[in-house]
Amino acid sequence: MAYKGIDVSVWQGNIDFNKVKASGISFVIIRAGYGNGNKDKWFEENYRKAKAAGLHIGAYWYSYATSADGAKQEAQSCAKVLSGKQLDYPIYFDIEEKSQLSRGKNFCSNLITAFCTELERLGFYAGFYTSLSSLNSVVSDTVKKRFTVWVAQWSSKCSYSGSYGVWQYSSKGKVSGISGNVDMDYSYIDFPSAIRNGGFNGYGKNTTSASTSATTAKKSVDEIATEVLAGKWGNGSDRKNRLTTAGYDYAAVQAKVNEKLDASQKKSSATYYTVQRGDTLSGIAKKYGTTVSAIQKLNSSLIKNVNLIQVGWRIRVK
């Protein structure tokens, strides 16, 4: 299911959020600020009015950071602005300055990671916003999988092949209650449930929804990891949100999934050898750094006599 939303800042001026809600918009992502310590002068009013209108609310911080430390400081500024508020959509790091993007994948990925991990440490559900071209060229796969993605592609269809939670599909939308153009978005994840149940963004762990979520986690981490590998919990940010909503520790589950994948890979990395004329089992064992008894054990149904092997046999050596 797609949820229809908008994102706004000082540039939209005075907004009638009751009309926005009545037009079919379900969420709004509001610019909280930019750079190091600069609050959007309309943020407080936008937040207050959107909340009163019953809209789901997220926020974004426009970055000018020139280092990972700078991005971390921006996260701290953002957290200060959001203190005491409850937002049930993610808090996004907005990276689109040419001076940042031109410095490449490692630099941009480090900025995103620094901002988002600092926000997470402070109790927020963090993600990042950027254009499709930047997402494909200057953001590492690790970062794309680690944090929820808000991708901008002003088109009738989003062509990004990876996982994303929000798609900004236009910068020239028209919505009742707003004078002029406004950015238009679709969300594909039930962020409000994930965030409230997880106790993020001002929804403390003592809230009813968070407590209820914690009591529903009845299966072990190992069981859930097995279900993840079977495809029952989706991928990327969708998996993270679904697990969090259900009351599971995403990091613990993912660690167990990785552990199972590693074990499976080791099992599947068996080495085989086809017996050639003149081969002896001891010679094959020496070639592969193993022992005759080990090879016989791996091929017990085939090798009955270690002194008798036949040309053409395909035997497992490791």
C-alpha positions in Angstrom: 0.0 0.0 0.0 1.2 3.5 -0.8 0.6 6.4 1.5 0.5 9.9 0.0 2.6 12.7 1.5 4.4 16.0 1.0 7.6 17.6 2.3 7.8 21.2 3.2 10.1 24.0 4.5 10.2 27.7 5.0 9.7 28.0 1.3 6.0 27.0 1.5 5.2 29.8 3.9 2.0 29.6 5.9 0.2 26.3 5.3 -3.3 25.3 6.1 -2.7 21.7 7.2 -6.4 21.0 7.8 -7.0 21.5 4.1 -3.9 19.5 3.3 -5.2 16.6 5.4 -8.7 16.9 3.8 -7.1 16.6 0.3 -5.9 13.1 1.0 -2.4 13.7 2.3 -1.6 11.3 5.2 2.0 12.4 6.1 4.3 15.4 5.9 8.1 15.5 6.2 9.1 18.9 7.6 12.5 20.6 7.3 13.8 20.9 10.9 16.8 22.9 9.9 20.1 23.0 8.0 23.8 23.1 8.6 25.2 23.3 12.1 22.5 24.7 14.5 20.2 26.5 12.0 16.5 25.8 12.7 14.0 26.3 9.9 12.0 29.4 11.0 8.7 27.7 10.1 9.4 24.4 11.7 7.7 25.0 15.0 4.5 26.3 13.4 4.5 23.6 10.7 4.9 20.9 13.3 2.2 22.3 15.6 -0.3 22.7 12.8 0.4 19.4 11.2 0.1 17.6 14.5 -3.2 19.4 15.2 -4.5 18.3 11.8 -3.8 14.7 12.6 -1.1 14.2 10.0 1.8 11.8 10.4 5.0 13.7 10.7 8.7 13.2 9.9 11.5 15.6 9.6 14.7 16.2 7.5 17.9 18.1 8.1 19.6 19.8 5.1 23.3 19.1 5.3 26.3 21.3 4.6 28.7 19.0 6.4 32.3 18.9 5.2 33.3 16.0 7.4 31.9 13.0 9.4 32.3 15.1 12.5 30.4 17.9 11.0 27.6 15.5 10.1 27.5 14.3 13.6 27.2 17.8 14.9 24.3 18.4 12.5 22.6 15.3 13.9 23.0 16.8 17.4 21.5 20.1 16.2 18.6 18.2 14.7 18.0 16.3 17.9 18.0 19.5 19.9 15.3 21.0 17.6 13.2 17.8 17.8 13.5 17.5 21.6 10.2 17.1 23.3 8.3 16.3 20.1 6.8 13.0 18.7 7.3 12.2 15.1 6.1 8.9 13.6 8.0 9.1 10.3 11.8 8.9 10.1 14.3 11.7 10.5 16.2 12.1 7.3 19.7 13.4 6.5 19.3 15.4 3.3 22.5 15.1 1.2 22.4 17.0 -2.1 25.0 19.7 -2.0 27.4 19.5 -5.1 30.4 20.1 -2.8 29.5 16.9 -0.9 28.5 14.7 -3.8 31.6 15.6 -5.9 33.8 14.1 -3.2 32.7 10.6 -4.0 31.2 7.4 -2.4 33.3 7.0 0.6 33.0 10.6 1.7 29.2 10.7 1.2 28.6 7.3 2.8 30.6 8.4 5.8 28.5 11.6 6.2 25.3 9.6 6.1 26.6 7.0 8.5 27.9 9.7 11.0 24.6 11.6 11.0 22.3 8.6 11.2 24.2 6.6 13.8 24.3 9.7 16.0 20.6 10.2 15.7 20.0 6.5 16.5 22.2 6.8 19.5 19.9 9.7 20.6 16.8 7.6 20.2 15.6 8.5 16.7 14.7 6.4 13.6 17.1 7.7 11.0 17.3 7.6 7.2 18.7 9.7 4.4 17.4 11.5 1.3 19.1 12.0 -2.0 18.5 11.9 -5.7 18.3 8.7 -7.7 21.6 9.5 -9.5 23.4 10.2 -6.3 21.9 7.1 -4.7 23.3 5.0 -7.5 26.7 6.7 -7.6 27.9 8.0 -4.3 26.2 5.9 -1.6 27.6 2.5 -0.7 25.5 -0.7 -0.7 26.2 -1.0 3.0 24.6 2.3 3.8 21.7 1.7 1.5 20.9 -1.5 3.4 21.6 0.0 6.8 19.4 3.0 6.8 15.9 3.6 5.3 16.0 5.4 1.9 14.0 8.4 0.7 14.8 8.7 -3.0 14.0 11.6 -5.3 13.1 10.9 -8.9 10.7 13.3 -10.5 9.0 10.9 -12.8 5.8 8.8 -13.2 7.8 5.7 -12.0 10.7 5.2 -9.6 13.4 3.2 -11.4 15.6 2.5 -8.4 16.1 -1.2 -8.1 17.0 -1.3 -4.4 14.8 -1.1 -1.3 13.4 2.3 -0.3 10.7 3.5 2.0 9.7 6.9 0.5 9.8 8.1 -3.1 9.7 11.9 -3.9 8.0 11.8 -7.3 7.5 15.5 -8.0 8.7 19.0 -7.0 5.7 20.8 -8.6 2.7 19.3 -6.8 -0.4 21.3 -6.1 -2.2 20.7 -2.8 -5.1 22.5 -1.2 -3.9 24.6 1.7 -0.5 25.4 0.1 0.2 28.4 -2.1 2.5 27.4 -5.0 4.3 24.2 -5.7 5.2 21.5 -3.1 7.2 18.3 -3.2 5.1 15.2 -3.5 5.9 11.8 -2.0 4.7 8.2 -1.6 5.6 6.1 1.4 5.5 2.3 1.1 6.1 1.3 4.7 3.9 1.6 7.8 6.4 3.9 9.6 4.0 5.0 12.3 3.7 1.5 13.6 7.4 0.7 13.4 8.4 3.9 15.2 5.7 4.0 17.9 6.2 0.3 18.7 10.0 0.7 18.7 9.9 3.6 21.0 11.7 6.0 18.6 11.3 9.7 17.9 9.9 10.7 21.2 7.7 7.6 21.7 9.4 6.3 24.8 9.7 2.6 25.7 7.0 3.1 28.3 4.3 3.9 25.8 1.5 1.4 25.4 2.4 0.5 21.9 6.0 -0.2 22.7 5.1 -2.3 25.7 2.6 -4.2 23.7 5.2 -4.8 21.0 7.7 -6.2 23.5 5.2 -8.7 24.9 4.4 -10.1 21.4 8.0 -11.3 20.7 7.4 -14.9 21.5 9.8 -16.6 19.1 13.5 -17.0 19.6 16.1 -15.0 17.6 17.2 -18.2 16.0 13.6 -19.0 14.9 13.0 -15.6 13.5 16.4 -15.7 11.6 15.3 -18.9 10.0 12.1 -17.2 8.9 14.0 -14.3 7.5 16.1 -16.7 5.4 12.9 -18.2 4.2 11.8 -14.8 2.9 9.0 -14.3 5.4 10.2 -10.9 6.6 11.1 -9.1 3.4 14.4 -7.3 2.7 16.3 -4.1 3.6 14.4 -1.3 5.4 11.1 -3.2 5.0 12.5 -6.1 7.0 13.9 -3.8 9.6 10.5 -2.1 10.0 8.5 -5.3 10.1 10.8 -6.9 12.7 10.7 -3.7 14.9 7.0 -3.5 14.6 6.6 -7.1 15.7 8.8 -6.3 18.8 12.0 -8.0 17.7 15.6 -6.7 18.1 16.5 -6.1 14.4 20.3 -6.0 15.1 20.2 -9.3 17.0 18.1 -11.0 14.3 20.3 -9.8 11.5 23.4 -10.9 13.3 21.9 -14.4 13.6 21.0 -14.3 9.9 24.6 -13.5 9.0 25.8 -16.2 11.2 23.6 -18.8 9.5 24.6 -17.5 6.1 28.3 -17.9 7.0 27.7 -21.4 8.3 25.7 -22.3 5.2 28.4 -20.9 2.9 31.1 -23.0 4.7 29.0 -26.1 4.2 28.5 -25.4 0.6 32.2 -24.8 -0.1 33.0 -28.5 -0.4 36.0 -29.3 -2.7 35.9 -32.3 -5.1 38.5 -34.1 -7.2 38.1 -36.5 -10.0 40.6 -39.5 -9.7 43.1 -39.6 -12.5 45.3 -42.5 -13.8 48.2 -43.0 -11.4 46.6 -41.3 -8.4 46.8 -42.6 -4.9 44.7 -41.5 -2.0 47.8 -40.4 -0.1 48.9 -38.3 -3.0 45.6 -36.7 -3.3 45.5 -36.0 0.4 48.9 -34.4 0.3 47.9 -32.2 -2.7 44.9 -30.8 -0.8 46.5 -30.6 2.6 44.4 -33.2 4.3 44.7 -36.8 5.4 43.7 -40.2 3.9 41.4 -41.0 6.8 39.6 -37.6 6.4 39.0 -38.2 2.7 37.7 -41.7 3.4 35.4 -40.4 6.1 34.0 -37.9 3.6 33.4 -40.6 1.0 32.6 -43.6 3.2 30.0 -44.9 0.9 32.4 -45.0 -2.0 35.9 -45.7 -0.6 35.9 -49.0 1.3 39.6 -49.7 0.8 42.1 -46.8 1.0 44.4 -48.7 -1.3 41.8 -49.1 -4.0 40.4 -46.1 -5.9 39.2 -46.0 -9.4 39.9 -43.6 -12.3 36.9 -41.3 -12.8 35.6 -41.4 -9.2 34.6 -37.9 -8.1 35.5 -37.7 -4.5 35.2 -35.0 -1.9 38.5 -33.9 -0.5 37.4 -31.1 1.8 
